[in-house]
Amino acid sequence: MATNIMVKIGVVGYGYWGPNLVRNLSSIENAELIYICDKSKERLELAKKDYPNIKTTSNFNKLINDKDLDAIVITTPPITHFKLAKKALEKDKHILISKPITTKASDAEKLIKLAEEKNKVILTDSTFLYTSAINKIKEIISSGELGDIHFINSRRLNFGLFQPGSTNVVWDLSPHDIAISLYLINKPVISVQSIGYPHIFKGVEDNAYVFLKFKDNTIVHIHNNWLSPIKARDMFIVGSKKMLSYDMTHDKELQMYNKFIEVKKYPLETVRDVVYNDGLPIHIETEKKEALKAECEHFIDCILNNKEPITNGKHGLEVVRILEAAQKSIRKNGKEIFL
């Protein structure tokens, strides 16, 4: 960054994700962490222990009324996002907001409009879009090496974590998969279908399947689960020429497969009319830099240099629109919802 100006920041929420954001922001050049805010006395005590030189408070108004504070990072339950972000923007603060940006598309639209009026940055926390692996996949798809993308299959499974209130597994886990898919395919989603099942708590789906259909007929299939005996974070991208596998839990996270099917004659008359090319996988090296740090650095850069974030408010809005459609589809037993 070509400046010595410090961006002064407050973080709201020191629960599950907040400490990760604080750790990264406190290590970034041109960023000065001023406040950690949380309603929990125990979490604030922990914050004081971890960062004795950073102010702690349970009063959000201290942050928004501090005229020297440039930006606020919001990492609280999604139901609180709109209210906190609106107050921050009204007080001329830039915001980084954890996923999903809001629980209603109409609220996300209001935040975007307000940020434009105030000339403030909104960055939505889609951490995976800042990984070297996802950006390498994006590069490979854009080069045409995979050919036409037939479909993407994504799994995000683990044992827990059930959320307070009515948050289900779709709203908790699929924002990651939806954000990645939007970034890689870079075309509008035309329809959404979803099926979800509440096994533990009535009305709270803990196992769900989401299908996205894009304008070019590319299909994305997402499986999210809180009741899995294993942790899975993987994705398969199947093209007409080659295929990719992306396993976030594996050392060799990105593999290219020279696999494709060639139809010699159509309609088929014999099995010999279909040729299967089954090449061995090739490991693709990726940089191991922490994605969250790259995202935080991007946030500071956008503030200092008046840039539009990669994961801006409009990106967050599109994710919420798809989440709303998925929830509507679940309630209608898997009916296709057109956007």
TIRO-674667 format. One record per residue (C-alpha): residue number from 1; z, x, y; residue in three letters. Coordinates in Angstrom, 2 decimals. Each point is the difference from the previous one (the first is absolute). Layout:
N
PT    k       pz       px       py    r
PT  NUM        Z        X        Y  ALA
...
This chain:
339
PT    k       pz       px       py    r
PT    1     0.00     0.00     0.00  MET
PT    2    -1.11     1.43     3.32  ALA
PT    3     3.10    -0.95     1.97  THR
PT    4     3.67     0.85     0.33  ASN
PT    5     0.97    -3.54     1.00  ILE
PT    6     2.70    -1.47    -2.23  MET
PT    7    -0.28    -3.54    -1.33  VAL
PT    8     3.49    -1.47    -0.09  LYS
PT    9     0.55    -2.31    -2.96  ILE
PT   10     2.54    -2.46    -1.39  GLY
PT   11     0.04    -1.12    -3.65  VAL
PT   12     1.21    -3.49    -0.88  VAL
PT   13     1.12    -0.33    -3.62  GLY
PT   14     1.69     2.73    -2.03  TYR
PT   15    -0.16    -1.65    -3.41  GLY
PT   16    -2.53     0.85    -2.72  TYR
PT   17    -2.97     1.31     2.01  TRP
PT   18     1.62     0.87     3.31  GLY
PT   19     1.51     3.34    -1.11  PRO
PT   20    -3.48     1.19    -1.07  ASN
PT   21    -1.44    -0.80     3.41  LEU
PT   22     2.95     1.63     1.78  VAL
PT   23    -0.34     3.13    -2.12  ARG
PT   24    -3.68     0.38     0.85  ASN
PT   25     0.20    -0.97     3.67  LEU
PT   26     2.87     2.43     0.60  SER
PT   27    -2.16     2.88    -1.27  SER
PT   28    -3.11    -0.69     2.10  ILE
PT   29    -0.99     1.98     3.05  GLU
PT   30    -0.28    -2.18     3.14  ASN
PT   31     2.36    -2.62    -1.49  ALA
PT   32     3.64    -0.36     1.01  GLU
PT   33     2.13    -2.43    -1.97  LEU
PT   34     2.55    -1.59     2.35  ILE
PT   35     1.40    -3.03    -1.85  TYR
PT   36     0.66    -1.30    -3.50  ILE
PT   37     0.80    -3.71     0.04  CYS
PT   38     1.31    -2.12    -2.87  ASP
PT   39     2.22    -3.06    -0.41  LYS
PT   40     1.92     1.60    -2.85  SER
PT   41     3.06     2.06     0.94  LYS
PT   42    -0.27     1.92    -3.28  GLU
PT   43    -3.65     0.93     0.61  ARG
PT   44     0.80     1.16     3.54  LEU
PT   45     2.83     2.17    -1.32  GLU
PT   46    -2.45     1.58    -2.42  LEU
PT   47    -2.49     0.54     2.84  ALA
PT   48     2.69     1.72     2.08  LYS
PT   49     0.80     2.27    -2.90  LYS
PT   50    -3.66     0.82    -0.64  ASP
PT   51    -0.99     0.37     3.68  TYR
PT   52     3.09     0.67     2.17  PRO
PT   53    -2.09     0.71     3.11  ASN
PT   54    -1.82    -3.36    -0.04  ILE
PT   55     1.55    -3.06     1.67  LYS
PT   56     0.91    -2.88    -2.31  THR
PT   57     0.39    -3.64     0.96  THR
PT   58    -0.02    -3.50    -1.42  SER
PT   59    -1.34    -1.39     3.28  ASN
PT   60    -3.80    -0.21     0.08  PHE
PT   61     0.08    -0.85     3.71  ASN
PT   62     1.19     3.55     0.76  LYS
PT   63    -3.32     1.28    -1.30  LEU
PT   64    -2.31    -2.40     1.76  ILE
PT   65     1.91     0.29     3.28  ASN
PT   66    -0.06     3.80    -0.01  ASP
PT   67    -2.78     0.77     2.47  LYS
PT   68    -0.30     3.57    -1.28  ASP
PT   69    -0.80    -1.15    -3.54  LEU
PT   70    -3.74     0.02    -0.71  ASP
PT   71    -0.26    -1.46    -3.48  ALA
PT   72     1.88    -2.01    -2.59  ILE
PT   73    -0.43     0.23    -3.77  VAL
PT   74     0.81    -3.28    -1.75  ILE
PT   75     0.97     0.25    -3.66  THR
PT   76     2.03    -3.16    -0.52  THR
PT   77    -0.62    -3.03    -2.29  PRO
PT   78    -3.48    -1.50     0.67  PRO
PT   79     1.45    -3.30     1.24  ILE
PT   80     1.44     1.89     3.02  THR
PT   81    -3.15     1.96     0.89  HIS
PT   82    -1.60    -2.43     2.44  PHE
PT   83     3.12    -0.60     2.09  LYS
PT   84     0.90     3.70     0.26  LEU
PT   85    -3.57     1.19     0.62  ALA
PT   86    -0.60    -2.67     2.67  LYS
PT   87     3.15     1.05     1.87  LYS
PT   88    -0.98     3.67    -0.24  ALA
PT   89    -3.53    -0.59     1.31  LEU
PT   90     1.28    -2.19     2.84  GLU
PT   91     2.13     2.97     1.06  LYS
PT   92    -3.04     2.31    -0.06  ASP
PT   93     0.78     1.83    -3.25  LYS
PT   94    -2.57     1.24    -2.50  HIS
PT   95     0.80    -1.16    -3.53  ILE
PT   96    -0.34     1.23    -3.57  LEU
PT   97     0.79    -2.88    -2.32  ILE
PT   98     0.54     0.02    -3.77  SER
PT   99    -2.07    -2.20    -2.32  LYS
PT  100    -0.83    -2.78     0.26  PRO
PT  101    -0.37    -0.07     3.79  ILE
PT  102     1.22    -3.64     0.10  THR
PT  103     0.48    -2.90    -2.41  THR
PT  104    -2.57    -2.15     1.82  LYS
PT  105    -3.53     0.88     1.10  ALA
PT  106     0.51    -2.01     3.21  SER
PT  107     2.96     2.23     0.90  ASP
PT  108    -2.03     3.17    -0.65  ALA
PT  109    -2.71    -1.33     2.32  GLU
PT  110     2.60    -0.52     2.74  LYS
PT  111     1.26     3.59    -0.37  LEU
PT  112    -3.53     1.39     0.17  ILE
PT  113    -0.75    -1.97     3.16  LYS
PT  114     3.27     1.10     1.61  LEU
PT  115    -0.61     3.67    -0.89  ALA
PT  116    -3.48    -0.18     1.56  GLU
PT  117     1.45    -1.53     3.18  GLU
PT  118     2.65     2.71     0.18  LYS
PT  119    -2.36     2.80    -1.09  ASN
PT  120     2.39     0.96    -2.79  LYS
PT  121    -0.57     1.38    -3.49  VAL
PT  122     0.70    -2.05    -3.13  ILE
PT  123    -0.08     2.03    -3.20  LEU
PT  124     0.59    -1.87    -3.24  THR
PT  125     1.67     1.98    -2.75  ASP
PT  126    -2.71     0.30    -2.68  SER
PT  127     1.15     3.37    -1.27  THR
PT  128    -2.54     0.39    -2.80  PHE
PT  129    -2.89     0.04     2.45  LEU
PT  130     1.37     3.33     1.24  TYR
PT  131    -0.02     1.68    -3.43  THR
PT  132    -2.56     2.67    -0.72  SER
PT  133    -0.84    -1.75    -3.31  ALA
PT  134    -0.98    -3.32     1.60  ILE
PT  135    -2.00     1.79     2.69  ASN
PT  136    -1.76     2.05    -2.67  LYS
PT  137    -0.86    -3.22    -1.84  ILE
PT  138    -1.30    -1.44     3.27  LYS
PT  139    -2.18     3.09     0.48  GLU
PT  140    -1.39    -0.22    -3.55  ILE
PT  141    -0.81    -3.72     0.32  ILE
PT  142    -1.66     0.53     3.39  SER
PT  143    -2.15     2.83    -1.42  SER
PT  144    -1.49    -2.38    -2.57  GLY
PT  145     1.03     2.18    -2.94  GLU
PT  146     1.53    -2.97    -1.84  LEU
PT  147    -3.01    -2.22     0.70  GLY
PT  148     0.65    -3.67     0.67  ASP
PT  149     3.66    -0.89    -0.40  ILE
PT  150     0.31    -2.67    -2.70  HIS
PT  151     3.74    -0.50     0.16  PHE
PT  152     3.42     1.55     0.66  ILE
PT  153     2.95    -0.59    -2.29  ASN
PT  154     3.45     0.78     1.45  SER
PT  155     3.49    -0.09    -1.57  ARG
PT  156     3.31     0.30     1.83  ARG
PT  157     2.77    -0.67    -2.51  LEU
PT  158     3.69     0.86    -0.25  ASN
PT  159     3.40    -1.31    -1.05  PHE
PT  160     1.21    -1.79     3.19  GLY
PT  161     0.64    -0.05     2.92  LEU
PT  162     0.78    -3.66     0.73  PHE
PT  163     0.15    -0.62     3.74  GLN
PT  164     2.46    -2.11     2.05  PRO
PT  165    -1.25    -3.45     0.90  GLY
PT  166    -3.30    -1.32    -1.28  SER
PT  167    -2.15     3.17     0.01  THR
PT  168    -2.05     0.08    -3.19  ASN
PT  169    -1.78     2.82    -1.79  VAL
PT  170    -3.32    -0.74     1.73  VAL
PT  171     1.42     0.40     3.51  TRP
PT  172     2.04     3.02    -1.07  ASP
PT  173    -2.47     2.10    -1.99  LEU
PT  174    -3.56    -1.20     0.51  SER
PT  175    -0.25     0.95     3.72  PRO
PT  176    -0.50     3.57    -1.22  HIS
PT  177    -2.83    -0.94    -2.39  ASP
PT  178    -1.62    -2.36     2.48  ILE
PT  179     0.10     2.61     2.78  ALA
PT  180    -1.53     2.66    -2.26  ILE
PT  181    -2.75    -2.39    -1.15  SER
PT  182    -0.90    -1.02     3.56  LEU
PT  183    -0.19     3.67     1.00  TYR
PT  184    -2.13     1.10    -2.96  LEU
PT  185    -2.46    -2.88    -0.07  ILE
PT  186    -0.14    -0.53     3.78  ASN
PT  187    -1.54    -3.48    -0.25  LYS
PT  188     1.45    -3.46     0.62  PRO
PT  189     1.92    -1.81    -2.71  VAL
PT  190    -1.61    -3.42    -0.50  ILE
PT  191     2.44    -1.56    -2.46  SER
PT  192     3.38     0.47    -1.70  VAL
PT  193     1.39    -1.30    -3.27  GLN
PT  194     3.51     0.58    -1.32  SER
PT  195     2.26    -1.03    -2.84  ILE
PT  196     3.73     0.72     0.08  GLY
PT  197     2.96    -0.64    -2.25  TYR
PT  198     3.72    -0.25     0.89  PRO
PT  199     1.93     1.17    -3.09  HIS
PT  200     3.40     0.83     1.55  ILE
PT  201     0.45    -2.02     3.21  PHE
PT  202    -1.57    -3.42     0.51  LYS
PT  203    -2.82     0.12     2.53  GLY
PT  204    -0.01     3.81     0.26  VAL
PT  205    -2.99     1.41    -1.88  GLU
PT  206     0.87     3.30    -1.70  ASP
PT  207    -3.31     0.40    -1.86  ASN
PT  208    -3.30    -0.71     1.73  ALA
PT  209    -3.76     0.58    -0.18  TYR
PT  210    -2.13     0.03     3.13  VAL
PT  211    -3.82    -0.05     0.05  PHE
PT  212    -1.95     0.92     3.13  LEU
PT  213    -3.72    -0.65     0.36  LYS
PT  214    -1.78     2.02     2.67  PHE
PT  215    -3.19    -0.82     1.87  LYS
PT  216    -2.11     2.25    -2.25  ASP
PT  217     1.52    -1.67    -3.13  ASN
PT  218     2.24     2.98    -0.72  THR
PT  219     3.09    -1.28    -1.81  ILE
PT  220     3.53     1.38     0.31  VAL
PT  221     2.58    -0.95    -2.62  HIS
PT  222     3.66     0.71     0.86  ILE
PT  223     2.94    -0.30    -2.39  HIS
PT  224     3.51     0.14     1.52  ASN
PT  225     3.17    -0.26    -2.07  ASN
PT  226     3.77     0.44     0.43  TRP
PT  227     0.68    -0.40    -3.74  LEU
PT  228    -1.89     2.94    -1.44  SER
PT  229     1.65     2.44    -2.46  PRO
PT  230    -2.07     2.78     1.56  ILE
PT  231    -0.84     1.02     3.54  LYS
PT  232    -3.75    -0.12     0.61  ALA
PT  233    -1.87     0.86     3.17  ARG
PT  234    -3.64     0.33    -0.94  ASP
PT  235    -3.48    -1.09     0.94  MET
PT  236    -3.43     0.09    -1.67  PHE
PT  237    -3.16    -0.06     2.10  ILE
PT  238    -3.06    -0.86    -2.09  VAL
PT  239    -3.44     0.75     1.40  GLY
PT  240    -3.53    -0.31    -1.32  SER
PT  241    -0.33     3.81    -0.30  LYS
PT  242     3.54     1.37    -0.46  LYS
PT  243     3.63    -1.08    -0.15  MET
PT  244     3.27     1.20     1.52  LEU
PT  245     3.60    -0.27    -1.12  SER
PT  246     2.87     0.40     2.45  TYR
PT  247     3.50     0.31    -1.49  ASP
PT  248     2.69     0.46     2.65  MET
PT  249     2.61     0.95    -2.63  THR
PT  250    -2.04     2.79    -1.62  HIS
PT  251    -0.39     3.65     1.04  ASP
PT  252    -3.76    -0.32    -0.46  LYS
PT  253    -0.11    -3.15     2.08  GLU
PT  254    -3.76    -0.16     0.59  LEU
PT  255    -2.60     0.21    -2.80  GLN
PT  256    -3.77    -0.51     0.08  MET
PT  257    -1.76    -1.42    -3.08  TYR
PT  258    -3.72     0.42    -0.55  ASN
PT  259    -0.13    -3.37    -1.73  LYS
PT  260    -2.63    -2.66     0.50  PHE
PT  261    -2.00    -2.57    -1.93  ILE
PT  262    -3.78    -0.05     0.10  GLU
PT  263    -1.92    -3.09    -1.11  VAL
PT  264    -3.33     1.06    -1.50  LYS
PT  265    -1.30    -3.50    -0.55  LYS
PT  266     0.98    -3.43     1.24  TYR
PT  267     0.44    -2.51    -1.55  PRO
PT  268     1.66     2.02    -2.75  LEU
PT  269    -1.68     0.01    -3.38  GLU
PT  270     1.99     2.71    -1.80  THR
PT  271     3.18     2.01     0.68  VAL
PT  272    -2.28     2.98     0.67  ARG
PT  273    -1.13    -1.67     3.21  ASP
PT  274     3.35     1.00     1.53  VAL
PT  275     0.75     3.71     0.48  VAL
PT  276     3.60     1.15     0.59  TYR
PT  277     0.51     3.25     1.87  ASN
PT  278     3.53     1.17    -0.80  ASP
PT  279     0.67     3.29     1.79  GLY
PT  280     3.32     1.83     0.05  LEU
PT  281     2.33    -0.40     3.00  PRO
PT  282     0.04     2.57     2.79  ILE
PT  283     3.21     0.56     1.96  HIS
PT  284    -0.41    -0.14     3.79  ILE
PT  285     2.52     2.04     1.97  GLU
PT  286     1.83    -1.74     2.84  THR
PT  287     2.27     1.30     2.75  GLU
PT  288     3.71    -0.64    -0.64  LYS
PT  289     1.08    -0.62     3.60  LYS
PT  290     2.44    -2.90     0.37  GLU
PT  291    -1.97    -3.08     1.07  ALA
PT  292     2.84    -1.50     2.01  LEU
PT  293     0.20     3.12     2.15  LYS
PT  294    -3.75    -0.17     0.61  ALA
PT  295     0.40    -3.64     1.02  GLU
PT  296     2.85     0.81     2.40  CYS
PT  297    -1.99     2.87     1.52  GLU
PT  298    -2.93    -2.38     0.46  HIS
PT  299     2.29    -2.48     1.78  PHE
PT  300     1.13     2.67     2.48  ILE
PT  301    -3.58     1.20     0.51  ASP
PT  302    -1.21    -3.55     0.72  CYS
PT  303     2.74    -0.46     2.63  ILE
PT  304    -0.61     3.32     1.73  LEU
PT  305    -3.79    -0.16    -0.06  ASN
PT  306    -0.56    -3.77     0.35  ASN
PT  307    -1.66    -0.29    -3.41  LYS
PT  308    -0.43    -3.03    -2.23  GLU
PT  309     1.97     0.44    -3.25  PRO
PT  310    -1.80     0.02    -3.34  ILE
PT  311     2.41    -2.72    -1.13  THR
PT  312     0.13    -1.98     3.22  ASN
PT  313     1.22    -3.52     0.62  GLY
PT  314    -3.32    -1.52    -1.10  LYS
PT  315     0.29     1.81    -3.31  HIS
PT  316     3.49    -1.43    -0.44  GLY
PT  317    -1.27    -3.48     0.95  LEU
PT  318    -2.73     0.10    -2.66  GLU
PT  319     2.56     0.93    -2.66  VAL
PT  320     2.22    -2.95     1.02  VAL
PT  321    -2.96    -2.40    -0.05  ARG
PT  322    -0.68     1.02    -3.59  ILE
PT  323     3.68    -0.29    -0.93  LEU
PT  324     0.11    -3.52     1.44  GLU
PT  325    -3.10    -0.94    -1.97  ALA
PT  326     1.50     1.49    -3.19  ALA
PT  327     3.20    -2.00     0.51  GLN
PT  328    -2.01    -3.18     0.59  LYS
PT  329    -2.01     0.67    -3.16  SER
PT  330     3.19     0.45    -2.05  ILE
PT  331     1.29    -3.35     1.24  ARG
PT  332    -3.34    -1.58    -0.97  LYS
PT  333     0.03     1.50    -3.54  ASN
PT  334    -2.52     2.73     0.66  GLY
PT  335    -2.51    -1.91     2.12  LYS
PT  336    -2.53     2.20     1.80  GLU
PT  337     0.87     0.14     3.71  ILE
PT  338    -2.85     0.85     2.34  PHE
PT  339     0.75     1.97     3.16  LEU
